[in-house]
Amino acid sequence: MTATRYKIDAPILCAAPWAGGKRRLAPRIVELLGEHDTYVEPFVGGCAILPQKAPCEREIVNDANPAVVNVLRAMRHNEYQLSRMLGPMAFDRQTFENAKSLLASIAPGADLIGTDIAAAQLVVWWMGANGYAGTTKTGWFAQRRTKTGGDPAVRWESFKRSLPALSERLRNVVISCRDFRDFLAGGMDLSGIAIYADPPYLTKRITYAHDFTTKDHADLAAILNRFRRARVVVSYYDAPELATLYPADRWERIEVGMSKSSANSRRGATKTEAVELLLVNRGTA
Ligand SMILES: C[S@@+](CC[C@H](N)C(=O)[O-])C[C@H]1O[C@@H](n2cnc3c(N)ncnc32)[C@H](O)[C@@H]1O
């Protein structure tokens, strides 16, 4: 038995194991964002970038999903209460089912606000099978070790230990819950601003609770193409439409990996390979 088999103290560098989360790509994304004093992230999801990026003067993140916004806000300013709630919760099916029932009892459309709701949400995301957070599905209690998620019980304890550091990282971050069009409207185009946009996919690999239509992709591209001085990095799986939305004379294409499957397509679906891309606007170095 070696100590490295049990990485109980490995810090968790995201708020939730988000479907399509960019935890592993984060170092490359941060490198491409370059030096900046203002950071803007319209689709923050599981918040995988901030914990791997040095803080800067002004950081503003956003997501249309109110559940994750409530969690991030609770982590930022109610970490003490959140840790007191989650601390005694052992990794077990009953805790998972109780949290699931609490969330299911909230009327559709009701405000998702409060530390107790955030705690239940975190239990469901971290005790649940990998890659369901942010999607239309709840998933099931995670029992097995996975290649990317490790042992779920260890991961849960590591997450709880990481809460103070995650909270500290979010301390001065502005967190909003808006549609990306409102969030980016009137955004200043200045050097020193870095924008990281990780929208839902063009090809339906994952169905998010808050998803995109073809028009949403076009609207986003129209907004992002307006930035000439701010550095913009966009994440996508490669698709033919990207050549029109993000033309080669304005955007550098950087292939960063291949992805084989997603949690949403795990059951019964054939595994497909897709190229993960980062698009970076030219002339903003
Ligand atoms: C690919 S995920 C982002 C994952 C995140 N980068 C991470 O690493 O965890 C896309 C996100 O876009 C959000 N979203 C979908 N439609 C939106 C909209 N119209 N405005 C803002 N956010 C939206 C979803 O809720 C989802 O969290």
Ligand as a Chemical Component Dictionary entry (heavy atoms), coordinates in Angstrom:
data_LIG
# 
_chem_comp.id                   LIG 
_chem_comp.type                 NON-POLYMER 
_chem_comp.pdbx_formal_charge   0 
_chem_comp.three_letter_code    LIG 
# 
loop_
_chem_comp_atom.comp_id 
_chem_comp_atom.atom_id 
_chem_comp_atom.alt_atom_id 
_chem_comp_atom.type_symbol 
_chem_comp_atom.charge 
_chem_comp_atom.model_Cartn_x 
_chem_comp_atom.model_Cartn_y 
_chem_comp_atom.model_Cartn_z 
_chem_comp_atom.pdbx_ordinal 
LIG C1  C1  C 0  -20.261 23.965 -21.021 1  
LIG S1  S1  S 1  -21.132 24.539 -19.606 2  
LIG C2  C2  C 0  -19.913 25.511 -18.779 3  
LIG C3  C3  C 0  -18.955 24.636 -17.996 4  
LIG C4  C4  C 0  -17.902 25.396 -17.194 5  
LIG N1  N1  N 0  -16.981 26.091 -18.069 6  
LIG C5  C5  C 0  -17.114 24.435 -16.312 7  
LIG O1  O1  O 0  -15.927 24.199 -16.566 8  
LIG O2  O2  O -1 -17.703 23.882 -15.366 9  
LIG C6  C6  C 0  -22.230 25.704 -20.309 10 
LIG C7  C7  C 0  -23.014 26.545 -19.297 11 
LIG O3  O3  O 0  -23.797 27.511 -19.999 12 
LIG C8  C8  C 0  -24.937 27.813 -19.196 13 
LIG N2  N2  N 0  -25.933 28.485 -20.057 14 
LIG C9  C9  C 0  -26.770 27.919 -20.972 15 
LIG N3  N3  N 0  -27.506 28.849 -21.593 16 
LIG C10 C10 C 0  -27.134 30.050 -21.071 17 
LIG C11 C11 C 0  -27.514 31.403 -21.341 18 
LIG N4  N4  N 0  -28.445 31.705 -22.249 19 
LIG N5  N5  N 0  -26.901 32.399 -20.636 20 
LIG C12 C12 C 0  -25.969 32.100 -19.698 21 
LIG N6  N6  N 0  -25.578 30.826 -19.395 22 
LIG C13 C13 C 0  -26.134 29.819 -20.087 23 
LIG C14 C14 C 0  -25.366 26.442 -18.674 24 
LIG O4  O4  O 0  -26.144 26.562 -17.518 25 
LIG C15 C15 C 0  -24.000 25.774 -18.439 26 
LIG O5  O5  O 0  -23.612 25.886 -17.097 27 
# 
loop_
_chem_comp_bond.comp_id 
_chem_comp_bond.atom_id_1 
_chem_comp_bond.atom_id_2 
_chem_comp_bond.value_order 
_chem_comp_bond.pdbx_ordinal 
LIG C1  S1  SING 1  
LIG S1  C2  SING 2  
LIG S1  C6  SING 3  
LIG C2  C3  SING 4  
LIG C3  C4  SING 5  
LIG C4  N1  SING 6  
LIG C4  C5  SING 7  
LIG C5  O1  DOUB 8  
LIG C5  O2  SING 9  
LIG C6  C7  SING 10 
LIG C7  O3  SING 11 
LIG C7  C15 SING 12 
LIG O3  C8  SING 13 
LIG C8  N2  SING 14 
LIG C8  C14 SING 15 
LIG N2  C9  SING 16 
LIG N2  C13 SING 17 
LIG C9  N3  DOUB 18 
LIG N3  C10 SING 19 
LIG C10 C11 SING 20 
LIG C10 C13 DOUB 21 
LIG C11 N4  SING 22 
LIG C11 N5  DOUB 23 
LIG N5  C12 SING 24 
LIG C12 N6  DOUB 25 
LIG N6  C13 SING 26 
LIG C14 O4  SING 27 
LIG C14 C15 SING 28 
LIG C15 O5  SING 29 
# 
